[in-house]
Amino acid sequence: MPLFSSAFKQKVEQMDAEVMERPPSSQNEELRRLEVRQREDAAAAEEVFVDKETVAKLSEGLLAHYLPDLQKSQGTLHELTQNQLILLDTLDQEVTKFREFNALLDLNSLFTEAKVYHNKLVNIRKEMIT
């Protein structure tokens, strides 16, 4: 809601135009008066008293208008949060599986390496016997 009405703005513009048509010394004086009037009008506009019942009804109307959408958004956000938690749990399980698989690969490579060294030892033993 605008602080000043269009009629007030038109009056100010009219007064500005009149001031510009006057000599410079008179213009400064008029500009000072205009500034004082604007400050007084702004102060008067700030001192608006509103009935508490009106505020209550406006608040109820505002809530009635926006609350259903906000509640729907809240529900959607809650659902998204739950889905994110499920995804995080699934991702954690996949990471655990990946680590176990890598550990299994490491274990397989150790057994393969152990066979190679065992064969080398058997060959060395055969050479020592012969």
N, C-alpha and C positions, 0 to 999 in steps of 0.2 A: 504494500500500500504506500503510495507516494506521500512524502512528508508535507509537500505543499500542493495545493490545488492548482489546476490549470488557470483558473481565474486570477489567482495570486501571481503566478508566473507571468501572465499577460500584463498585469498591472506593473510588475517590476520591469518588464521589457519596455513598456510604455514610458515609465519614469526614466529608464536608462536613455531612451531616445530623446526625451525632453532635456535631460542633463547634457547630452552631447551637443545640443543646439545652443547652449548657453556659453558665455565666455569662460575661460579656464578657471578663474578664481571662484566663480559661482559654481562651476562643475565640481570642484573639490568639496565645497560645502555641501552640495546636494548628494555627492557620493557618500560623505560621512553620515548624513541623515538617512540615506537609503540603507547603509550598513546597520545602523542602529535599529531601524524598523525591521530589517530582516532578522536580526538577533532577537528582537522582542517577539516577532511572529514565531520564530523557531522555538523559543522558550514557551510560548503559549501552546504551541502544538505538542510539546513534550508533556504538558500538564493535563493530559486527557484522563478523565476518570471513567472507569467502566464498571458496570454493575457486576457483582460477583456471580449472580445467576446467569448473566449473559456469558461470562467467561466459562462457567461450568457447562452450559449448553454447547458452546463452541468447542470446548475440549471433548465433550462426549461425541459430537458430530465428527470431529477430526479422528478420534479413536475409532469410531464406527466405520469410517471410510477407509482407514489404513490398516487397522488391526487384522482383518481377515487375510489380507495379502502378506502382512508381516508374519502371521502365524503359519501360513502356508510356506513361506520362505524359511522359517525356522524349522519346520518339519523336513523340508527338502535338505537343508544344511545338516540336520541330524542324520538323515539317511545317507548323505554323502560321507559324513564322518564315519558312520558305521561301515560303509563300503571301503573306505580308506583303511580302517583298522583290519578288516578282513584281508585286503590286499597286502598289508604289511605282514600279517601273520603268514600268508601264503609265500610271500617273498622270503621271509625268514626260513621257512621250511625248505624252499628251493636252495637257498644258500647253504643250509645244513647238508642237504643231499649232495650238492656240488663238492663241498669239503670232504664228505665221506667218500665220494667217488675218486677225488684226487688222492686221498689217503690210500684207497684200494689200489690205484695205479702205482703209487709209490711202493706199496707192499709187493705188488706183482713184479716190479722192476727189481726189488731187493731179492726176491726168490730166483728170478732169472739170473741175476748177478751171482747169487750163491751157487747155482748150478754150474755156471762158467768156472768159478774158482774151484769148485769141487772136482770138475773134470781136469783142470790144470793140476790139482793136487794128486789126482789118480795117475795122471801121466808122469808126473815127477816121481811118484812112488814106483811106478813100473820101471822107469829108467834107473832108479837106484837099485832095484832088485836085479836087473839084468846086467 
